[in-house]
Amino acid sequence: MVRSGSHVVAAAGYRRWPGQAAHMCVLTAPPHRGRGLARIVGGAAVADALANDLLPQWRARPEPSRRVARALGFHELGTQLSVRITEPSARRPTRSGGAACDF
């Protein structure tokens, strides 16, 4: 964590995922970006994950986050697709009287 006075301006950590993976998370306050703070806190989080025998993984879509990941030694291995599945609010009958399907 990096502070500016009493404010946290950059922080990093990870959440343990199945298979001994450490899902990395790095945040830097917008006015403090571009100063290498994400690399500093991200590097510390990666080192902690490795010290705890975890495999760090960094998922990033924005190019600045991808640059930080590359600077820390990560390599792109693929892409990710995220889908949010929600409960239908209410099922309405169709004109034929059968059940409606929400896709």
N, CA, C and O of each residue as an XYZ file, in Angstrom:
412
protein
N       0.848     -1.166      0.000
C       0.000      0.000      0.000
C       0.898      1.236      0.000
O       1.915      1.294      0.692
N       0.491      2.214     -0.794
C       1.216      3.485     -0.853
C       0.257      4.581     -0.415
O      -0.879      4.652     -0.884
N       0.724      5.430      0.486
C      -0.086      6.532      0.993
C       0.491      7.868      0.560
O       1.694      8.022      0.353
N      -0.412      8.822      0.433
C      -0.024     10.216      0.265
C      -0.718     10.947      1.400
O      -1.919     11.208      1.343
N       0.042     11.270      2.420
C      -0.572     11.807      3.632
C      -1.410     10.719      4.276
O      -0.910      9.626      4.542
N      -2.672     11.002      4.529
C      -3.541     10.003      5.155
C      -4.358      9.218      4.131
O      -5.194      8.399      4.513
N      -4.131      9.454      2.832
C      -4.904      8.798      1.781
C      -4.119      7.643      1.151
O      -2.931      7.774      0.856
N      -4.790      6.527      0.953
C      -4.200      5.407      0.213
C      -4.325      5.742     -1.268
O      -5.424      6.013     -1.751
N      -3.219      5.724     -1.984
C      -3.241      6.066     -3.409
C      -2.950      4.864     -4.305
O      -3.199      4.918     -5.509
N      -2.432      3.789     -3.736
C      -2.207      2.553     -4.491
C      -2.207      1.385     -3.518
O      -1.660      1.467     -2.419
N      -2.833      0.300     -3.948
C      -2.889     -0.894     -3.110
C      -2.984     -2.119     -3.998
O      -3.459     -2.040     -5.132
N      -2.537     -3.241     -3.486
C      -2.602     -4.501     -4.228
C      -2.767     -5.641     -3.253
O      -2.410     -5.539     -2.080
N      -3.307     -6.711     -3.752
C      -3.480     -7.924     -2.974
C      -3.927     -9.026     -3.904
O      -3.868     -8.886     -5.125
N      -4.371    -10.114     -3.327
C      -4.858    -11.217     -4.142
C      -5.876    -12.019     -3.355
O      -5.927    -11.982     -2.125
N      -6.668    -12.733     -4.099
C      -7.633    -13.660     -3.513
C      -7.219    -15.060     -3.934
O      -6.910    -15.304     -5.101
N      -7.215    -15.981     -2.970
C      -6.888    -17.372     -3.300
C      -8.015    -17.976     -4.115
O      -9.186    -17.909     -3.740
N      -7.640    -18.561     -5.231
C      -8.593    -19.268     -6.084
C      -8.242    -20.746     -6.063
O      -7.156    -21.117     -5.617
N      -9.141    -21.592     -6.535
C      -8.848    -23.038     -6.557
C      -7.566    -23.343     -7.334
O      -7.178    -22.606     -8.239
N      -6.931    -24.433     -6.961
C      -5.726    -24.863     -7.656
C      -4.495    -24.068     -7.279
O      -3.555    -23.978     -8.068
N      -4.480    -23.492     -6.097
C      -3.332    -22.725     -5.606
C      -3.048    -21.482     -6.449
O      -1.900    -21.051     -6.554
N      -4.095    -20.904     -7.051
C      -3.931    -19.678     -7.827
C      -4.152    -18.471     -6.920
O      -4.941    -18.516     -5.977
N      -3.440    -17.398     -7.228
C      -3.612    -16.125     -6.528
C      -4.087    -15.123     -7.575
O      -3.317    -14.715     -8.445
N      -5.342    -14.732     -7.492
C      -5.913    -13.772     -8.436
C      -5.535    -12.370     -7.968
O      -6.016    -11.897     -6.938
N      -4.669    -11.714     -8.736
C      -4.115    -10.425     -8.341
C      -5.109     -9.285     -8.556
O      -5.920     -9.315     -9.482
N      -5.031     -8.291     -7.692
C      -5.833     -7.082     -7.816
C      -4.937     -5.895     -7.466
O      -4.321     -5.864     -6.401
N      -4.872     -4.926     -8.369
C      -4.040     -3.748     -8.171
C      -4.871     -2.516     -8.495
O      -5.499     -2.447     -9.551
N      -4.877     -1.561     -7.603
C      -5.632     -0.319     -7.805
C      -4.737      0.882     -7.517
O      -3.979      0.897     -6.547
N      -4.844      1.890     -8.386
C      -4.134      3.151     -8.177
C      -5.125      4.283     -8.398
O      -5.852      4.288     -9.391
N      -5.157      5.228     -7.490
C      -6.051      6.379     -7.627
C      -5.705      7.141     -8.911
O      -4.530      7.370     -9.198
N      -6.721      7.532     -9.682
C      -6.468      8.193    -10.973
C      -5.452      9.341    -10.948
O      -4.614      9.409    -11.847
N      -5.485     10.240     -9.965
C      -4.504     11.337    -10.017
C      -3.059     10.890     -9.787
O      -2.131     11.667    -10.013
N      -2.860      9.649     -9.341
C      -1.521      9.161     -9.013
C      -1.012      8.123    -10.006
O       0.035      7.517     -9.779
N      -1.730      7.909    -11.092
C      -1.326      6.921    -12.091
C      -0.159      7.446    -12.918
O       0.064      8.653    -13.019
N       0.578      6.505    -13.506
C       1.707      6.866    -14.359
C       2.986      7.137    -13.602
O       3.943      7.656    -14.176
N       3.025      6.799    -12.328
C       4.219      7.051    -11.496
C       4.917      5.765    -11.065
O       5.879      5.810    -10.297
N       4.442      4.618    -11.553
C       5.052      3.340    -11.189
C       4.537      2.746     -9.896
O       5.071      1.743     -9.423
N       3.506      3.348     -9.312
C       2.991      2.845     -8.032
C       2.342      1.473     -8.180
O       2.478      0.629     -7.294
N       1.640      1.239     -9.283
C       1.014     -0.069     -9.500
C       2.074     -1.161     -9.576
O       1.869     -2.267     -9.076
N       3.195     -0.852    -10.196
C       4.289     -1.821    -10.266
C       4.852     -2.122     -8.881
O       5.178     -3.269     -8.574
N       4.964     -1.109     -8.063
C       5.515     -1.304     -6.713
C       4.595     -2.178     -5.875
O       5.028     -3.191     -5.325
N       3.323     -1.790     -5.777
C       2.412     -2.567     -4.923
C       2.086     -3.916     -5.549
O       1.936     -4.909     -4.837
N       1.975     -3.964     -6.886
C       1.723     -5.233     -7.569
C       2.868     -6.203     -7.376
O       2.648     -7.391     -7.141
N       4.089     -5.704     -7.475
C       5.258     -6.553     -7.263
C       5.303     -7.132     -5.860
O       5.680     -8.288     -5.669
N       4.917     -6.326     -4.881
C       4.898     -6.814     -3.494
C       3.835     -7.902     -3.318
O       4.068     -8.886     -2.617
N       2.669     -7.731     -3.950
C       1.606     -8.742     -3.853
C       2.017    -10.038     -4.547
O       1.743    -11.126     -4.040
N       2.669     -9.928     -5.699
C       3.151    -11.115     -6.415
C       4.183    -11.849     -5.565
O       4.134    -13.074     -5.453
N       5.111    -11.114     -4.970
C       6.136    -11.731     -4.122
C       5.500    -12.456     -2.944
O       5.944    -13.544     -2.575
N       4.464    -11.865     -2.348
C       3.777    -12.504     -1.225
C       3.085    -13.786     -1.680
O       3.147    -14.803     -0.989
N       2.427    -13.743     -2.835
C       1.757    -14.946     -3.349
C       2.774    -16.058     -3.586
O       2.541    -17.203     -3.200
N       3.888    -15.732     -4.213
C       4.918    -16.744     -4.470
C       5.485    -17.302     -3.170
O       5.745    -18.501     -3.071
N       5.679    -16.437     -2.170
C       6.191    -16.890     -0.874
C       5.218    -17.833     -0.184
O       5.616    -18.630      0.664
N       3.941    -17.743     -0.548
C       2.918    -18.620      0.020
C       2.591    -19.787     -0.914
O       1.521    -20.387     -0.818
N       3.524    -20.101     -1.818
C       3.393    -21.224     -2.760
C       2.141    -21.152     -3.613
O       1.519    -22.175     -3.897
N       1.768    -19.941     -4.023
C       0.624    -19.745     -4.900
C       1.119    -19.321     -6.276
O       2.214    -18.775     -6.416
N       0.300    -19.581     -7.286
C       0.622    -19.190     -8.654
C      -0.123    -17.899     -8.973
O      -1.342    -17.922     -9.139
N       0.583    -16.773     -9.061
C      -0.091    -15.505     -9.347
C      -0.672    -15.488    -10.759
O      -0.038    -15.951    -11.707
N      -1.872    -14.955    -10.887
C      -2.462    -14.733    -12.206
C      -2.982    -13.310    -12.252
O      -3.508    -12.792    -11.266
N      -2.832    -12.693    -13.395
C      -3.219    -11.299    -13.582
C      -4.158    -11.253    -14.768
O      -3.750    -11.541    -15.893
N      -5.396    -10.899    -14.539
C      -6.367    -10.759    -15.624
C      -6.578     -9.279    -15.866
O      -6.970     -8.541    -14.962
N      -6.318     -8.850    -17.085
C      -6.421     -7.420    -17.363
C      -6.947     -7.189    -18.769
O      -6.518     -7.831    -19.727
N      -7.873     -6.270    -18.869
C      -8.363     -5.831    -20.175
C      -7.751     -4.486    -20.573
O      -7.278     -4.352    -21.701
N      -7.742     -3.482    -19.682
C      -7.189     -2.177    -20.066
C      -5.678     -2.275    -20.329
O      -4.950     -2.950    -19.602
N      -5.237     -1.598    -21.363
C      -3.819     -1.654    -21.733
C      -2.882     -1.190    -20.610
O      -1.829     -1.804    -20.438
N      -3.201     -0.148    -19.839
C      -2.275      0.220    -18.749
C      -2.062     -0.927    -17.752
O      -0.942     -1.139    -17.286
N      -3.111     -1.654    -17.428
C      -2.981     -2.788    -16.513
C      -2.146     -3.900    -17.156
O      -1.353     -4.556    -16.481
N      -2.325     -4.105    -18.445
C      -1.548     -5.115    -19.149
C      -0.069     -4.741    -19.176
O       0.796     -5.613    -19.084
N       0.221     -3.451    -19.301
C       1.629     -2.993    -19.272
C       2.268     -3.273    -17.916
O       3.418     -3.707    -17.843
N       1.522     -3.023    -16.844
C       2.046     -3.297    -15.504
C       2.317     -4.794    -15.362
O       3.363     -5.199    -14.855
N       1.371     -5.603    -15.810
C       1.547     -7.061    -15.728
C       2.808     -7.494    -16.481
O       3.601     -8.280    -15.963
N       2.992     -6.988    -17.694
C       4.187     -7.348    -18.472
C       5.458     -6.892    -17.760
O       6.461     -7.606    -17.764
N       5.423     -5.710    -17.152
C       6.599     -5.195    -16.438
C       6.972     -6.094    -15.261
O       8.134     -6.155    -14.858
N       5.969     -6.794    -14.712
C       6.223     -7.688    -13.582
C       6.538     -9.118    -14.025
O       6.723    -10.007    -13.194
N       6.596     -9.330    -15.341
C       6.993    -10.648    -15.843
C       5.860    -11.550    -16.275
O       6.102    -12.705    -16.623
N       4.629    -11.066    -16.266
C       3.508    -11.878    -16.720
C       3.491    -11.929    -18.243
O       3.947    -11.000    -18.910
N       2.963    -13.022    -18.786
C       2.805    -13.207    -20.230
C       1.352    -13.514    -20.527
O       0.699    -14.241    -19.779
N       0.841    -12.960    -21.623
C      -0.548    -13.241    -22.006
C      -0.645    -14.660    -22.533
O       0.147    -15.089    -23.372
N      -1.644    -15.386    -22.015
C      -1.823    -16.771    -22.421
C      -3.166    -17.016    -23.095
O      -3.382    -18.111    -23.615
N      -4.064    -16.064    -23.109
C      -5.358    -16.284    -23.733
C      -6.282    -15.126    -23.467
O      -5.851    -14.034    -23.098
N      -7.553    -15.379    -23.658
C      -8.563    -14.365    -23.428
C      -9.585    -14.891    -22.439
O      -9.607    -16.081    -22.126
N     -10.426    -14.001    -21.952
C     -11.439    -14.364    -20.977
C     -12.787    -13.854    -21.452
O     -12.887    -12.758    -22.004
N     -13.805    -14.641    -21.239
C     -15.171    -14.244    -21.522
C     -15.939    -14.316    -20.210
O     -15.909    -15.343    -19.531
N     -16.618    -13.249    -19.851
C     -17.420    -13.232    -18.633
C     -18.887    -13.105    -19.001
O     -19.258    -12.304    -19.860
N     -19.714    -13.899    -18.346
C     -21.157    -13.871    -18.580
C     -21.843    -13.789    -17.229
O     -21.501    -14.528    -16.305
N     -22.805    -12.897    -17.115
C     -23.580    -12.792    -15.881
C     -24.946    -13.431    -16.132
O     -25.679    -13.027    -17.035
N     -25.266    -14.418    -15.333
C     -26.549    -15.087    -15.455
C     -27.434    -14.600    -14.320
O     -27.061    -14.671    -13.149
N     -28.612    -14.104    -14.681
C     -29.527    -13.583    -13.674
C     -30.832    -14.359    -13.720
O     -31.167    -14.984    -14.726
N     -31.543    -14.310    -12.641
C     -32.873    -14.921    -12.574
C     -33.847    -14.078    -13.385
O     -33.821    -12.850    -13.297
N     -34.707    -14.718    -14.175
C     -35.728    -13.922    -14.859
C     -36.653    -13.284    -13.829
O     -36.982    -13.901    -12.816
N     -37.069    -12.050    -14.087
C     -37.908    -11.340    -13.120
C     -39.282    -11.989    -12.994
O     -39.813    -12.101    -11.889
N     -39.845    -12.403    -14.076
C     -41.143    -13.086    -14.027
C     -41.366    -13.769    -15.362
O     -41.024    -13.225    -16.412
N     -41.924    -14.925    -15.320
C     -42.231    -15.634    -16.563
C     -43.623    -15.216    -17.015
O     -44.581    -15.226    -16.243
N     -43.703    -14.849    -18.289
C     -44.974    -14.425    -18.856
C     -45.477    -15.497    -19.814
O     -44.678    -16.096    -20.534
N     -46.771    -15.749    -19.839
C     -47.283    -16.734    -20.802
C     -47.160    -16.200    -22.224
O     -47.279    -14.997    -22.457
N     -46.922    -17.105    -23.173
C     -46.891    -16.727    -24.585
C     -48.292    -16.643    -25.116
O     -49.238    -17.033    -24.432
N     -48.449    -16.141    -26.321
C     -49.775    -16.011    -26.923
C     -50.443    -17.361    -27.092
O     -51.670    -17.462    -27.057
N     -49.636    -18.405    -27.277
C     -50.229    -19.721    -27.453
C     -50.599    -20.379    -26.127
O     -51.145    -21.482    -26.105
N     -50.305    -19.710    -25.043
C     -50.641    -20.247    -23.726
C     -49.556    -21.066    -23.097
O     -49.698    -21.499    -21.953
N     -48.442    -21.303    -23.826
C     -47.345    -22.071    -23.262
C     -46.446    -21.188    -22.398
O     -46.697    -19.993    -22.245
N     -45.397    -21.791    -21.836
C     -44.457    -21.037    -21.002
C     -43.509    -20.246    -21.872
O     -43.088    -20.718    -22.928
N     -43.177    -19.069    -21.446
C     -42.209    -18.234    -22.169
C     -40.799    -18.613    -21.746
O     -40.572    -19.012    -20.604
N     -39.865    -18.490    -22.657
C     -38.448    -18.765    -22.348
C     -37.684    -17.463    -22.428
O     -37.811    -16.731    -23.409
N     -36.907    -17.167    -21.431
C     -36.056    -15.983    -21.425
C     -34.639    -16.419    -21.723
O     -34.066    -17.220    -20.985
N     -34.074    -15.906    -22.787
C     -32.689    -16.222    -23.142
C     -31.845    -14.992    -23.068
O     -30.644    -15.051    -23.332
